[in-house]
Amino acid sequence: MKLEDVQKLKQDCLEWKNVKPWYDQLKKSLAIEKPTAEVKLEDWVSVGKKEDLTQEEYETVYETAKKLIPWRKGPFKLFDIEIDSEWQSNIKYNLIRPHFNLKNKVVADIGCNNGYYMFRMLEDKPKRLIGFDPSPLTMLQFDFINHFVKSDIVYEKLGVEHLELYNHKFDFIFMLGVLYHRPDPVGTLKSLARSMNKDGEVLIDTFMIDGEEEVALTPNGRYSKIPNIYFIPTIAALKNWLSRAGFENIEVLAVTTTTSEEQRKTQWSFDQSLEDFLDPKDPSKTVEGYPAPKRVYIKAKKA
């Protein structure tokens, strides 16, 4: 399939039976035309105040936000409506923020979800900012927020497997929370390298397991109730993957254990979250008996 054919699906998906109700509600908010409201790119990505809207407009925006549940990434504050997402993504963003400068760079965010990280990246004034994610719901969430932010971010309903087909290469690629979903992690990293300009950099976060050996856990079935987790490496194994994929200057930025401060149930998210994914008698393990989620943040340069 050509890239143009895949991109056409971005529009076609809006008529899918399960997507159309979201899109129909979104169009009501997209019909609200206001001068650019105040935008704050802080822990809560915020746009405007309630008084910027009529009561009818405010109710339309609120109903759209509710219709687009679940919100996994955020938080957002839209005309004083607090969309308290499952993930407090500001924690991750603030952790990695000191380790990059995107000014005048061509940037990709692979698995961008609803664009929370990209909205935060606007403060760096990148030359171009493009998100890749095949989910129709997260695309509509992005369109909803960006209608009022009015940024030049491009959202492509594409996956990492389409990156090499794209019409230009990138100076900096973020791939946060994606690698463990790929059945061929080294092949995925090679694809990233081939999609980068000279001296391009990548910043990745992924599940990890403790250990000094170059090995990876392959969950049998689900991991932390997630079905499509293929490989969870040690840091040594991840460094090996990156090196074999054509990266150098590999730098471990941080190692964290996921907590309920960062991931938890809210009225805007799913009815289950981290506390339901861990063994109630031993939170150091998942419900399946594997080590509880830990993440490694790592940066590397194209060799």
Secondary structure, DSSP 8 states (H G I E B T S, - for coil): --HHHHHHHHHHGGGSTTTHHHHHHHHHHHT---S---EEESSSEEE--GGGS-HHHHHHHHHHHHHT----S--EEETTEEE--SB-HHHHHHHHGGG---TT-EEEEET-TTSHHHHHHGGG--SEEEEE---HHHHHHHHHHHHHH----EEE---GGGGGGSSS-EEEEEEES-GGG-S-HHHHHHHHHHTEEEEEEEEEEEEE---SSS-EE--SS-BTTBS----EE-HHHHHHHHHHTTEEEEEEEEEEE--TTTB---TTS-S--HHHHEETTEEEEETTSSB--EEEEEEEEE-
